[in-house]
Amino acid sequence: MRTLYFLPMSLPRSLIAAAMSTALVLSPLTATAFEGELFSLKNRWEHTVTEMPANERESTLKALAGEVEQLAEQHEDEADILVWQGIILASYARERGGLGALGTAGDARDALEQAIEIDPQGLNGSAYVTLGALYDRAPGRPLGFGNSETAERMFQRALEIRPDGIDVNYYYAAFLKEEGNEQAAREHAERAVNGTARENRQVSDEALRRDAETLLNQL
């Protein structure tokens, strides 16, 4: 949320100009600090899910979830932070597994849906990809919120935003395979294999490309 500064018109113009100049200087510094924290979280998440041994991932993701929660509380209207909160919580829920992870998965869903309310693009479709995976993998009612129709709708929305994305095509292909639509699953697995890795997510996207190759060989 942007802070608005109101200056009394009785002040000399030189003081008004100085105050405005100070505000302009401080704003980029604040933005840089927040972006730096988010960049660090993203890099550590990527290292955790692609390189860390399985027996260490859960505790590390739990710690990252605590950090991103604090950052989201400080910047509650920043959609990108909320998307990353959802991504990290979804990864933590996956590592926890079982019914004990349902609360964490629900928190991930809530953060992602809040992010989309702020920015309908959802970090260039990333919010929709993670929501699709959550709705696909969570158990249905009465235990959870899983829903195949909602999952497909989320994946389709992500494809509208980023049709050549490795992540959306891979997760959608996995979903379609589970739904028994192997022809469509093969098409999207091929798109994932030939997709474009994002500049700021190259490590995790390349890992998903390899997963897509494995999935394609199974179809």
N, CA, C and O of each residue as an XYZ file, in Angstrom:
876
protein
N       0.847     -1.194      0.000
C       0.000      0.000      0.000
C       0.881      1.241      0.000
O       1.790      1.343      0.823
N       0.636      2.174     -0.892
C       1.439      3.382     -0.962
C       1.051      4.334      0.163
O      -0.122      4.469      0.510
N       2.075      4.997      0.730
C       1.822      5.998      1.762
C       1.704      7.353      1.113
O       2.554      7.736      0.309
N       0.645      8.096      1.458
C       0.438      9.418      0.890
C       0.926     10.471      1.888
O       0.671     10.370      3.088
N       1.617     11.461      1.383
C       2.142     12.535      2.225
C       1.388     13.821      1.914
O       1.309     14.230      0.756
N       0.826     14.472      2.959
C       0.111     15.732      2.789
C       0.908     16.829      3.488
O       1.177     16.745      4.687
N       1.279     17.851      2.734
C       2.095     18.931      3.269
C       1.270     20.197      3.373
O       0.570     20.544      2.421
N       1.326     20.907      4.504
C       0.580     22.162      4.635
C       1.076     23.198      3.644
O       2.285     23.385      3.501
N       0.164     23.876      2.955
C       0.528     24.826      1.915
C       1.186     26.075      2.463
O       1.705     26.889      1.699
N       1.172     26.239      3.789
C       1.807     27.419      4.364
C       3.321     27.285      4.434
O       4.018     28.271      4.671
N       3.835     26.082      4.232
C       5.280     25.903      4.290
C       5.944     26.572      3.094
O       5.338     26.662      2.026
N       7.190     27.047      3.255
C       7.920     27.616      2.122
C       8.110     26.565      1.032
O       8.240     25.372      1.305
N       8.121     27.049     -0.217
C       8.247     26.111     -1.338
C       9.536     25.321     -1.277
O       9.573     24.169     -1.711
N      10.588     25.912     -0.750
C      11.862     25.194     -0.676
C      11.758     23.983      0.236
O      12.343     22.938     -0.047
N      10.998     24.123      1.358
C      10.825     23.005      2.276
C       9.944     21.930      1.665
O      10.193     20.737      1.839
N       8.903     22.362      0.941
C       8.028     21.403      0.275
C       8.830     20.589     -0.741
O       8.701     19.367     -0.814
N       9.668     21.289     -1.531
C      10.473     20.600     -2.539
C      11.439     19.623     -1.886
O      11.648     18.520     -2.390
N      12.032     20.032     -0.753
C      12.972     19.156     -0.056
C      12.274     17.909      0.470
O      12.806     16.802      0.384
N      11.071     18.102      1.016
C      10.318     16.961      1.550
C       9.948     15.988      0.446
O      10.063     14.773      0.602
N       9.493     16.552     -0.694
C       9.114     15.682     -1.813
C      10.324     14.942     -2.348
O      10.224     13.772     -2.718
N      11.473     15.616     -2.391
C      12.688     14.971     -2.864
C      13.086     13.824     -1.949
O      13.517     12.770     -2.418
N      12.942     14.030     -0.628
C      13.267     12.977      0.334
C      12.359     11.784      0.150
O      12.820     10.643      0.185
N      11.052     12.031     -0.050
C      10.091     10.941     -0.258
C      10.433     10.136     -1.494
O      10.321      8.910     -1.488
N      10.853     10.820     -2.566
C      11.190     10.126     -3.795
C      12.434      9.271     -3.641
O      12.555      8.214     -4.260
N      13.374      9.745     -2.797
C      14.592      8.983     -2.572
C      14.317      7.761     -1.710
O      14.854      6.683     -1.967
N      13.469      7.925     -0.671
C      13.214      6.839      0.261
C      12.374      5.726     -0.352
O      12.576      4.556     -0.026
N      11.442      6.063     -1.227
C      10.546      5.047     -1.783
C      11.289      3.942     -2.517
O      11.010      2.768     -2.270
N      12.242      4.268     -3.426
C      12.976      3.197     -4.089
C      13.766      2.327     -3.124
O      13.882      1.118     -3.324
N      14.326      2.962     -2.044
C      15.068      2.178     -1.072
C      14.164      1.166     -0.397
O      14.558      0.015     -0.203
N      12.936      1.586     -0.031
C      11.989      0.681      0.594
C      11.624     -0.447     -0.354
O      11.585     -1.608      0.052
N      11.357     -0.120     -1.611
C      11.007     -1.127     -2.603
C      12.157     -2.106     -2.802
O      11.940     -3.312     -2.915
N      13.393     -1.578     -2.845
C      14.551     -2.440     -3.053
C      14.711     -3.415     -1.904
O      15.030     -4.584     -2.124
N      14.495     -2.953     -0.679
C      14.622     -3.826      0.486
C      13.610     -4.960      0.420
O      13.957     -6.111      0.685
N      12.370     -4.654      0.071
C      11.329     -5.676     -0.015
C      11.620     -6.649     -1.157
O      11.443     -7.858     -1.005
N      12.066     -6.124     -2.296
C      12.384     -6.986     -3.426
C      13.577     -7.883     -3.115
O      13.631     -9.030     -3.560
N      14.522     -7.363     -2.358
C      15.680     -8.173     -1.980
C      15.291     -9.334     -1.091
O      15.792    -10.444     -1.266
N      14.395     -9.089     -0.129
C      13.921    -10.161      0.741
C      13.190    -11.231     -0.064
O      13.380    -12.428      0.152
N      12.351    -10.780     -0.994
C      11.585    -11.720     -1.804
C      12.506    -12.518     -2.720
O      12.302    -13.716     -2.919
N      13.517    -11.856     -3.275
C      14.491    -12.530     -4.142
C      15.229    -13.615     -3.365
O      15.458    -14.709     -3.879
N      15.598    -13.307     -2.130
C      16.289    -14.282     -1.291
C      15.390    -15.479     -0.991
O      15.832    -16.626     -1.061
N      14.133    -15.211     -0.660
C      13.184    -16.294     -0.390
C      13.009    -17.186     -1.611
O      13.010    -18.412     -1.502
N      12.860    -16.559     -2.778
C      12.677    -17.317     -4.016
C      13.870    -18.223     -4.290
O      13.698    -19.392     -4.635
N      15.079    -17.684     -4.137
C      16.277    -18.465     -4.407
C      16.421    -19.632     -3.431
O      16.808    -20.732     -3.826
N      16.108    -19.390     -2.152
C      16.230    -20.463     -1.169
C      15.150    -21.520     -1.372
O      15.397    -22.708     -1.167
N      13.945    -21.088     -1.778
C      12.892    -22.067     -2.101
C      13.335    -22.929     -3.274
O      13.182    -24.150     -3.248
N      13.888    -22.288     -4.309
C      14.298    -23.019     -5.504
C      15.386    -24.035     -5.171
O      15.349    -25.170     -5.646
N      16.346    -23.628     -4.361
C      17.403    -24.546     -3.935
C      16.807    -25.706     -3.135
O      17.221    -26.853     -3.298
N      15.848    -25.407     -2.284
C      15.248    -26.435     -1.425
C      14.529    -27.500     -2.243
O      14.724    -28.695     -2.021
N      13.693    -27.067     -3.194
C      12.855    -28.030     -3.914
C      13.595    -28.745     -5.037
O      13.124    -29.776     -5.515
N      14.744    -28.224     -5.472
C      15.453    -28.849     -6.594
C      16.740    -29.551     -6.191
O      17.172    -30.469     -6.889
N      17.371    -29.149     -5.081
C      18.685    -29.685     -4.748
C      18.798    -30.293     -3.355
O      19.679    -31.122     -3.127
N      17.952    -29.917     -2.436
C      18.088    -30.365     -1.054
C      17.608    -31.809     -0.889
O      16.628    -32.204     -1.520
N      18.281    -32.599     -0.055
C      17.814    -33.971      0.207
C      16.396    -33.977      0.771
O      16.002    -33.061      1.492
N      15.640    -35.008      0.439
C      14.230    -35.080      0.820
C      14.026    -34.969      2.326
O      13.039    -34.385      2.773
N      14.950    -35.526      3.118
C      14.763    -35.520      4.566
C      15.030    -34.160      5.204
O      14.827    -33.991      6.406
N      15.485    -33.190      4.409
C      15.739    -31.845      4.940
C      14.731    -30.810      4.434
O      14.667    -29.696      4.952
N      13.952    -31.180      3.429
C      13.094    -30.191      2.775
C      11.982    -29.684      3.682
O      11.712    -28.483      3.707
N      11.334    -30.571      4.426
C      10.169    -30.146      5.205
C      10.525    -29.068      6.225
O       9.831    -28.055      6.320
N      11.587    -29.272      6.982
C      11.955    -28.290      8.012
C      12.386    -26.968      7.383
O      12.097    -25.899      7.922
N      13.071    -27.036      6.253
C      13.509    -25.815      5.581
C      12.315    -25.037      5.041
O      12.251    -23.815      5.177
N      11.373    -25.743      4.430
C      10.179    -25.078      3.904
C       9.327    -24.499      5.021
O       8.699    -23.456      4.842
N       9.296    -25.155      6.161
C       8.570    -24.609      7.308
C       9.175    -23.271      7.727
O       8.450    -22.318      8.013
N      10.503    -23.206      7.762
C      11.177    -21.952      8.114
C      10.908    -20.874      7.067
O      10.652    -19.723      7.423
N      10.961    -21.224      5.793
C      10.676    -20.259      4.732
C       9.227    -19.775      4.816
O       8.947    -18.603      4.565
N       8.317    -20.670      5.165
C       6.913    -20.277      5.302
C       6.744    -19.239      6.409
O       5.943    -18.314      6.279
N       7.501    -19.392      7.501
C       7.449    -18.401      8.573
C       7.988    -17.054      8.126
O       7.436    -16.014      8.485
N       9.065    -17.064      7.345
C       9.644    -15.809      6.852
C       8.699    -15.083      5.901
O       8.498    -13.874      6.016
N       8.121    -15.825      4.965
C       7.257    -15.174      3.978
C       5.954    -14.706      4.624
O       5.340    -13.749      4.153
N       5.530    -15.372      5.697
C       4.343    -14.904      6.411
C       4.594    -13.531      7.030
O       3.739    -12.647      6.969
N       5.767    -13.361      7.623
C       6.124    -12.061      8.200
C       6.198    -10.985      7.125
O       5.737     -9.862      7.327
N       6.778    -11.334      5.985
C       6.892    -10.366      4.890
C       5.509     -9.994      4.366
O       5.260     -8.831      4.048
N       4.611    -10.966      4.274
C       3.251    -10.693      3.800
C       2.488     -9.816      4.782
O       1.672     -8.993      4.366
N       2.736     -9.978      6.063
C       2.081     -9.133      7.061
C       2.549     -7.688      6.951
O       1.782     -6.761      7.210
N       3.808     -7.498      6.567
C       4.356     -6.147      6.418
C       3.925     -5.485      5.115
O       3.874     -4.258      5.026
N       3.612     -6.302      4.098
C       3.247     -5.774      2.772
C       1.997     -6.509      2.294
O       2.044     -7.241      1.306
N       0.902     -6.316      2.983
C      -0.293     -7.129      2.756
C      -0.964     -6.882      1.409
O      -1.805     -7.675      0.986
N      -0.606     -5.801      0.734
C      -1.211     -5.513     -0.565
C      -0.277     -5.802     -1.737
O      -0.564     -5.397     -2.864
N       0.820     -6.484     -1.496
C       1.770     -6.814     -2.556
C       1.445     -8.202     -3.104
O       1.674     -9.210     -2.435
N       0.912     -8.248     -4.315
C       0.468     -9.519     -4.894
C       1.617    -10.516     -5.047
O       1.432    -11.707     -4.796
N       2.801    -10.047     -5.455
C       3.914    -10.972     -5.690
C       4.315    -11.696     -4.403
O       4.648    -12.881     -4.433
N       4.282    -10.984     -3.280
C       4.612    -11.617     -2.003
C       3.583    -12.683     -1.672
O       3.935    -13.772     -1.219
N       2.317    -12.374     -1.898
C       1.259    -13.338     -1.610
C       1.360    -14.565     -2.508
O       1.100    -15.683     -2.062
N       1.737    -14.364     -3.774
C       1.926    -15.518     -4.658
C       3.034    -16.405     -4.110
O       2.890    -17.626     -4.054
N       4.140    -15.787     -3.705
C       5.238    -16.586     -3.181
C       4.886    -17.230     -1.854
O       5.360    -18.325     -1.550
N       4.066    -16.570     -1.066
C       3.586    -17.207      0.167
C       2.800    -18.475     -0.189
O       2.975    -19.520      0.437
N       1.937    -18.367     -1.201
C       1.162    -19.525     -1.629
C       2.042    -20.642     -2.167
O       1.813    -21.813     -1.863
N       3.056    -20.287     -2.970
C       3.955    -21.294     -3.543
C       4.724    -22.022     -2.442
O       4.816    -23.249     -2.448
N       5.273    -21.261     -1.501
C       6.058    -21.877     -0.427
C       5.178    -22.742      0.463
O       5.577    -23.845      0.837
N       3.985    -22.259      0.810
C       3.075    -23.051      1.644
C       2.625    -24.315      0.917
O       2.502    -25.374      1.532
N       2.378    -24.210     -0.386
C       1.979    -25.393     -1.154
C       3.110    -26.436     -1.158
O       2.858    -27.633     -1.028
N       4.344    -25.972     -1.308
C       5.489    -26.892     -1.278
C       5.634    -27.528      0.102
O       5.927    -28.718      0.219
N       5.429    -26.731      1.137
C       5.507    -27.253      2.512
C       4.420    -28.290      2.750
O       4.677    -29.328      3.360
N       3.199    -28.018      2.273
C       2.102    -28.972      2.428
C       2.423    -30.279      1.712
O       2.139    -31.359      2.231
N       3.013    -30.184      0.526
C       3.352    -31.391     -0.232
C       4.374    -32.226      0.521
O       4.273    -33.452      0.545
N       5.362    -31.572      1.140
C       6.376    -32.315      1.881
C       5.805    -32.924      3.155
O       6.189    -34.029      3.537
N       4.894    -32.217      3.816
C       4.287    -32.753      5.046
C       3.446    -33.975      4.720
O       3.583    -35.020      5.355
N       2.573    -33.841      3.725
C       1.722    -34.938      3.314
C       0.680    -35.284      4.370
O       0.740    -34.797      5.499
N      -0.275    -36.128      3.992
C      -1.290    -36.594      4.923
C      -2.300    -35.522      5.290
O      -2.253    -34.401      4.783
N      -3.208    -35.884      6.178
C      -4.270    -34.963      6.582
C      -3.730    -33.757      7.342
O      -4.355    -32.697      7.356
N      -2.572    -33.918      7.972
C      -1.988    -32.803      8.712
C      -1.585    -31.641      7.826
O      -1.395    -30.525      8.309
N      -1.452    -31.897      6.524
C      -1.034    -30.839      5.593
C      -2.209    -30.051      5.034
O      -2.005    -29.056      4.338
N      -3.443    -30.478      5.326
C      -4.605    -29.821      4.726
C      -4.725    -28.358      5.141
O      -5.079    -27.506      4.326
N      -4.432    -28.067      6.400
C      -4.506    -26.676      6.854
C      -3.506    -25.799      6.132
O      -3.822    -24.672      5.753
N      -2.299    -26.314      5.941
C      -1.268    -25.564      5.218
C      -1.674    -25.360      3.765
O      -1.481    -24.280      3.208
N      -2.240    -26.405      3.148
C      -2.705    -26.286      1.761
C      -3.817    -25.250      1.653
O      -3.866    -24.488      0.688
N      -4.708    -25.222      2.640
C      -5.776    -24.221      2.643
C      -5.231    -22.811      2.783
O      -5.739    -21.882      2.156
N      -4.191    -22.644      3.608
C      -3.564    -21.324      3.750
C      -2.908    -20.901      2.436
O      -2.950    -19.727      2.068
N      -2.301    -21.860      1.728
C      -1.692    -21.564      0.426
C      -2.760    -21.098     -0.549
O      -2.575    -20.103     -1.250
N      -3.873    -21.813     -0.596
C      -4.982    -21.426     -1.485
C      -5.456    -20.017     -1.175
O      -5.659    -19.216     -2.087
N      -5.635    -19.706      0.104
C      -6.146    -18.385      0.490
C      -5.193    -17.279      0.059
O      -5.630    -16.239     -0.434
N      -3.882    -17.498      0.244
C      -2.894    -16.481     -0.140
C      -2.913    -16.253     -1.644
O      -2.833    -15.113     -2.102
N      -3.016    -17.324     -2.410
C      -3.022    -17.211     -3.869
C      -4.283    -16.521     -4.376
O      -4.219    -15.700     -5.292
N      -5.414    -16.849     -3.791
C      -6.662    -16.212     -4.220
C      -6.666    -14.725     -3.854
O      -7.211    -13.901     -4.588
N      -6.058    -14.391     -2.718
C      -5.944    -12.980     -2.339
C      -5.031    -12.240     -3.321
O      -5.303    -11.098     -3.691
N      -3.950    -12.899     -3.736
C      -3.034    -12.288     -4.709
C      -3.747    -11.993     -6.022
O      -3.536    -10.938     -6.620
N      -4.589    -12.916     -6.475
C      -5.303    -12.735     -7.735
C      -6.312    -11.601     -7.639
O      -6.563    -10.903     -8.622
N      -6.892    -11.414     -6.457
C      -7.801    -10.280     -6.272
C      -7.068     -8.960     -6.471
O      -7.636     -8.002     -6.994
N      -5.805     -8.913     -6.051
C      -5.006     -7.700     -6.194
C      -4.482     -7.557     -7.619
O      -4.531     -6.474     -8.202
N      -3.981     -8.660     -8.174
C      -3.417     -8.667     -9.530
C      -3.970     -9.880    -10.285
O      -3.520    -11.000    -10.044
N      -4.930     -9.687    -11.187
C      -5.548    -10.812    -11.901
C      -4.559    -11.658    -12.710
O      -4.869    -12.795    -13.063
N      -3.364    -11.110    -13.008
C      -2.356    -11.886    -13.722
C      -1.633    -12.871    -12.799
O      -1.047    -13.849    -13.263
N      -1.679    -12.607    -11.495
C      -1.101    -13.532    -10.521
C       0.337    -13.925    -10.777
O       0.628    -15.106    -10.971
N       1.263    -12.939    -10.784
C       2.680    -13.174    -11.070
C       2.831    -13.936    -12.374
O       3.467    -14.988    -12.439
N       2.224    -13.369    -13.415
C       2.316    -13.916    -14.768
C       1.790    -15.348    -14.841
O       2.359    -16.198    -15.527
N       0.699    -15.600    -14.126
C       0.050    -16.902    -14.180
C       0.496    -17.897    -13.130
O      -0.116    -18.957    -12.998
N       1.545    -17.590    -12.376
C       2.063    -18.542    -11.393
C       1.044    -18.868    -10.306
O       0.995    -19.998     -9.819
N       0.233    -17.886     -9.926
C      -0.784    -18.137     -8.897
C      -1.777    -19.186     -9.370
O      -2.168    -20.065     -8.601
N      -2.187    -19.101    -10.630
C      -3.157    -20.057    -11.164
C      -2.558    -21.460    -11.282
O      -3.252    -22.449    -11.048
N      -1.282    -21.551    -11.641
C      -0.628    -22.856    -11.749
C      -0.650    -23.564    -10.396
O      -1.021    -24.734    -10.301
N      -0.247    -22.838     -9.349
C      -0.186    -23.445     -8.026
C      -1.583    -23.756     -7.505
O      -1.790    -24.784     -6.861
N      -2.541    -22.878     -7.779
C      -3.921    -23.174     -7.387
C      -4.430    -24.429     -8.087
O      -5.094    -25.261     -7.468
N      -4.120    -24.569     -9.376
C      -4.536    -25.764    -10.096
C      -3.987    -27.028     -9.457
O      -4.706    -28.014     -9.289
N      -2.698    -26.993     -9.101
C      -2.081    -28.159     -8.466
C      -2.707    -28.436     -7.108
O      -2.904    -29.595     -6.744
N      -3.023    -27.382     -6.351
C      -3.645    -27.567     -5.033
C      -5.027    -28.191     -5.154
O      -5.345    -29.147     -4.448
N      -5.847    -27.652     -6.046
C      -7.196    -28.201     -6.222
C      -7.148    -29.617     -6.781
O      -8.053    -30.413     -6.530
N      -6.109    -29.935     -7.530
C      -5.958    -31.279     -8.081
C      -5.581    -32.280     -6.999
O      -6.131    -33.379     -6.946
N      -4.638    -31.898     -6.132
C      -4.044    -32.848     -5.202
C      -4.729    -32.932     -3.845
O      -4.616    -33.948     -3.161
N      -5.433    -31.888     -3.448
C      -6.119    -31.923     -2.152
C      -7.300    -32.892     -2.220
O      -7.947    -33.001     -3.262
N      -7.590    -33.597     -1.118
C      -8.781    -34.452     -1.116
C     -10.045    -33.609     -1.236
O     -10.069    -32.442     -0.845
N     -11.087    -34.215     -1.782
C     -12.353    -33.497     -1.916
C     -13.116    -33.431     -0.610
O     -12.650    -33.898      0.429
N     -14.294    -32.844     -0.682
C     -15.133    -32.732      0.501
C     -15.573    -34.113      0.964
O     -15.728    -35.011      0.137
N     -15.782    -34.310      2.281
C     -15.793    -33.294      3.341
C     -14.431    -33.032      3.975
O     -14.309    -32.141      4.815
N     -13.398    -33.794      3.587
C     -12.099    -33.632      4.230
C     -11.384    -32.373      3.766
O     -10.814    -31.641      4.576
N     -11.414    -32.119      2.451
C     -10.647    -31.010      1.914
C     -11.413    -30.219      0.879
O     -12.641    -30.277      0.807
N     -10.656    -29.470      0.070
C     -11.270    -28.570     -0.915
C     -10.972    -29.004     -2.351
O     -11.273    -28.270     -3.291
N     -10.382    -30.191     -2.528
C     -10.027    -30.650     -3.858
C     -11.223    -30.693     -4.798
O     -12.327    -31.069     -4.406
N     -10.980    -30.296     -6.056
C     -12.060    -30.251     -7.028
C     -11.455    -30.250     -8.430
O     -10.746    -29.315     -8.802
N     -11.736    -31.303     -9.212
C     -11.130    -31.434    -10.532
C     -11.551    -30.325    -11.488
O     -10.740    -29.835    -12.273
N     -12.818    -29.932    -11.421
C     -13.302    -28.887    -12.329
C     -12.618    -27.561    -12.038
O     -12.243    -26.835    -12.958
N     -12.457    -27.245    -10.755
C     -11.775    -26.004    -10.393
C     -10.304    -26.068    -10.782
O      -9.738    -25.083    -11.255
N      -9.687    -27.232    -10.583
C      -8.286    -27.397    -10.974
C      -8.105    -27.132    -12.463
O      -7.190    -26.412    -12.862
N      -8.975    -27.711    -13.286
C      -8.856    -27.511    -14.728
C      -9.060    -26.050    -15.097
O      -8.373    -25.527    -15.975
N     -10.007    -25.384    -14.427
C     -10.253    -23.971    -14.706
C      -9.026    -23.125    -14.364
O      -8.717    -22.175    -15.083
N      -8.333    -23.451    -13.290
C      -7.126    -22.720    -12.913
C      -6.013    -22.937    -13.941
O      -5.331    -21.991    -14.335
N      -5.837    -24.186    -14.368
C      -4.809    -24.466    -15.374
C      -5.111    -23.754    -16.691
O      -4.204    -23.225    -17.334
N      -6.363    -23.740    -17.085
C      -6.737    -23.063    -18.330
C      -6.477    -21.569    -18.230
O      -6.031    -20.952    -19.197
N      -6.747    -20.989    -17.082
C      -6.481    -19.554    -16.904
C      -4.983    -19.276    -17.002
O      -4.573    -18.289    -17.613
N      -4.170    -20.139    -16.404
C      -2.715    -19.966    -16.480
C      -2.228    -20.085    -17.919
O      -1.336    -19.346    -18.336
N      -2.807    -21.008    -18.678
C      -2.415    -21.182    -20.075
C      -2.768    -19.962    -20.919
O      -2.053    -19.633    -21.866
N      -3.859    -19.296    -20.583
C      -4.223    -18.071    -21.295
C      -3.165    -16.994    -21.092
O      -2.883    -16.213    -22.001
N      -2.592    -16.955    -19.920
C      -1.598    -15.939    -19.589
C      -0.226    -16.311    -20.131
O       0.488    -15.459    -20.658
N       0.149    -17.600    -20.002
C       1.512    -18.029    -20.371
C       1.439    -19.405    -21.042
O       1.766    -20.416    -20.421
N       1.011    -19.442    -22.310
C       0.770    -20.723    -22.974
C       2.009    -21.590    -23.176
O       1.882    -22.805    -23.324
N       3.218    -20.991    -23.185
C       4.431    -21.776    -23.402
C       5.170    -22.072    -22.101
O       6.322    -22.505    -22.125
N       4.503    -21.838    -20.951
C       5.157    -22.067    -19.665
C       5.426    -23.541    -19.406
O       4.557    -24.386    -19.622
N       6.623    -23.843    -18.945
C       6.974    -25.227    -18.627
C       6.138    -25.718    -17.458
O       5.625    -26.837    -17.482
N       5.996    -24.869    -16.416
C       5.307    -25.299    -15.199
C       3.838    -25.615    -15.454
O       3.357    -26.684    -15.076
N       3.121    -24.684    -16.097
C       1.687    -24.904    -16.291
C       1.441    -26.097    -17.193
O       0.528    -26.881    -16.934
N       2.230    -26.257    -18.245
C       2.019    -27.384    -19.151
C       2.358    -28.717    -18.485
O       1.687    -29.720    -18.728
N       3.393    -28.733    -17.649
C       3.728    -29.982    -16.958
C       2.635    -30.370    -15.964
O       2.155    -31.503    -15.980
N       2.236    -29.422    -15.088
C       1.238    -29.763    -14.071
C      -0.121    -30.082    -14.701
O      -0.865    -30.924    -14.198
N      -0.433    -29.408    -15.791
C      -1.691    -29.695    -16.472
C      -1.630    -31.076    -17.129
O      -2.615    -31.814    -17.128
N      -0.471    -31.418    -17.688
C      -0.303    -32.742    -18.282
C      -0.463    -33.839    -17.227
O      -1.115    -34.853    -17.477
N       0.135    -33.635    -16.044
C       0.002    -34.612    -14.962
C      -1.457    -34.750    -14.539
O      -1.935    -35.855    -14.283
N      -2.162    -33.620    -14.468
C      -3.583    -33.629    -14.120
C      -4.385    -34.400    -15.170
O      -5.217    -35.236    -14.819
N      -4.144    -34.129    -16.436
C      -4.877    -34.789    -17.514
C      -4.615    -36.291    -17.529
O      -5.521    -37.073    -17.818
N      -3.393    -36.703    -17.221
C      -3.071    -38.128    -17.142
C      -3.902    -38.794    -16.055
O      -4.454    -39.875    -16.262
N      -3.991    -38.137    -14.881
C      -4.795    -38.686    -13.792
C      -6.271    -38.755    -14.164
O      -6.993    -39.639    -13.704
N      -6.716    -37.817    -14.998
C      -8.115    -37.789    -15.421
C      -8.394    -38.794    -16.543
O      -9.542    -38.965    -16.953
N      -7.355    -39.448    -17.032
C      -7.532    -40.452    -18.070
C      -7.485    -39.919    -19.486
O      -7.765    -40.660    -20.428
N      -7.139    -38.650    -19.663
C      -7.067    -38.038    -20.994
C      -5.609    -38.038    -21.451
O      -4.937    -37.007    -21.411
N      -5.127    -39.208    -21.888
C      -3.706    -39.351    -22.190
C      -3.292    -38.590    -23.447
O      -2.156    -38.125    -23.539
N      -4.189    -38.460    -24.406
C      -3.839    -37.730    -25.628
C      -3.540    -36.264    -25.319
O      -2.525    -35.730    -25.765
N      -4.417    -35.616    -24.561
C      -4.195    -34.222    -24.179
C      -3.004    -34.112    -23.235
O      -2.248    -33.143    -23.300
N      -2.834    -35.103    -22.358
C      -1.691    -35.097    -21.444
C      -0.384    -35.128    -22.224
O       0.566    -34.423    -21.885
N      -0.340    -35.952    -23.276
C       0.867    -36.037    -24.114
C       1.150    -34.695    -24.793
O       2.302    -34.268    -24.879
N       0.104    -34.040    -25.269
C       0.278    -32.747    -25.939
C       0.891    -31.715    -25.007
O       1.804    -30.985    -25.392
N       0.388    -31.657    -23.781
C       0.904    -30.640    -22.851
C       2.260    -31.039    -22.271
O       3.065    -30.170    -21.934
N       2.521    -32.332    -22.152
C       3.858    -32.756    -21.733
C       4.886    -32.346    -22.782
O       5.986    -31.913    -22.439
N       4.533    -32.482    -24.056
C       5.431    -32.050    -25.137
C       5.643    -30.542    -25.092
O       6.753    -30.056    -25.310
N       4.573    -29.809    -24.808
C       4.719    -28.348    -24.686
C       5.661    -27.989    -23.538
O       6.459    -27.059    -23.646
N       5.559    -28.737    -22.439
C       6.445    -28.476    -21.301
C       7.894    -28.762    -21.663
O       8.787    -27.989    -21.318
N       8.128    -29.860    -22.351
C       9.496    -30.220    -22.763
C      10.082    -29.145    -23.672
O      11.274    -28.847    -23.597
N       9.252    -28.568    -24.525
C       9.716    -27.557    -25.488
C       9.441    -26.126    -25.020
O       9.624    -25.174    -25.780
N       9.000    -25.978    -23.768
C       8.587    -24.668    -23.270
C       9.748    -23.736    -22.971
O      10.917    -24.099    -23.092
N       9.389    -22.534    -22.580
C      10.369    -21.482    -22.293
C      10.560    -21.337    -20.790
O       9.602    -21.085    -20.059
N      11.794    -21.495    -20.331
C      12.097    -21.302    -18.913
C      12.097    -19.813    -18.592
O      12.583    -18.994    -19.372
N      11.545    -19.481    -17.437
C      11.526    -18.080    -17.015
C      12.909    -17.657    -16.533
O      13.624    -18.453    -15.925
N      13.285    -16.419    -16.797
C      14.616    -15.935    -16.420
C      14.852    -16.039    -14.916
O      15.954    -16.372    -14.478
N      13.817    -15.754    -14.125
C      13.997    -15.761    -12.675
C      13.636    -17.091    -12.038
O      13.624    -17.206    -10.813
N      13.334    -18.118    -12.869
C      12.981    -19.436    -12.334
C      13.620    -20.554    -13.159
O      13.036    -21.626    -13.318
N      14.803    -20.303    -13.674
C      15.409    -21.248    -14.611
C      15.695    -22.603    -13.974
O      15.485    -23.640    -14.602
N      16.174    -22.601    -12.732
C      16.551    -23.869    -12.096
C      15.325    -24.757    -11.896
O      15.338    -25.931    -12.266
N      14.264    -24.195    -11.309
C      13.065    -24.996    -11.067
C      12.352    -25.343    -12.363
O      11.790    -26.432    -12.479
N      12.362    -24.443    -13.341
C      11.725    -24.748    -14.621
C      12.460    -25.871    -15.355
O      11.826    -26.732    -15.965
N      13.778    -25.865    -15.300
C      14.532    -26.938    -15.956
C      14.298    -28.275    -15.258
O      14.287    -29.320    -15.908
N      14.110    -28.248    -13.938
C      13.779    -29.480    -13.219
C      12.416    -29.998    -13.662
O      12.227    -31.203    -13.824
N      11.463    -29.082    -13.858
C      10.142    -29.490    -14.333
C      10.199    -29.981    -15.776
O       9.433    -30.865    -16.158
N      11.091    -29.421    -16.576
C      11.251    -29.906    -17.950
C      11.679    -31.380    -17.938
O      11.186    -32.188    -18.726
N      12.606    -31.712    -17.028
C      13.037    -33.111    -16.918
C      11.884    -33.998    -16.445
O      11.726    -35.124    -16.917
N      11.078    -33.482    -15.507
C       9.904    -34.243    -15.058
C       8.924    -34.454    -16.218
O       8.311    -35.514    -16.342
N       8.789    -33.439    -17.054
C       7.898    -33.559    -18.212
C       8.401    -34.594    -19.200
O       7.601    -35.312    -19.799
N       9.718    -34.684    -19.381
C      10.298    -35.716    -20.247
C       9.987    -37.106    -19.708
O       9.656    -38.019    -20.464
N      10.099    -37.252    -18.385
C       9.785    -38.540    -17.756
C       8.309    -38.879    -17.949
O       7.961    -40.014    -18.277
N       7.440    -37.878    -17.742
C       6.005    -38.094    -17.905
C       5.680    -38.466    -19.350
O       4.866    -39.353    -19.605
N       6.319    -37.786    -20.282
C       6.069    -38.049    -21.696
C       6.430    -39.487    -22.061
O       5.743    -40.118    -22.864
N       7.497    -39.999    -21.479
C       7.915    -41.376    -21.752
C       6.938    -42.399    -21.167
O       6.908    -43.555    -21.589
N       6.139    -41.956    -20.186
C       5.153    -42.855    -19.583
C       3.835    -42.877    -20.331
O       2.996    -43.745    -20.087
N       3.644    -41.933    -21.237
C       2.357    -41.819    -21.931
C       2.357    -42.591    -23.258
O       1.352    -42.599    -23.968
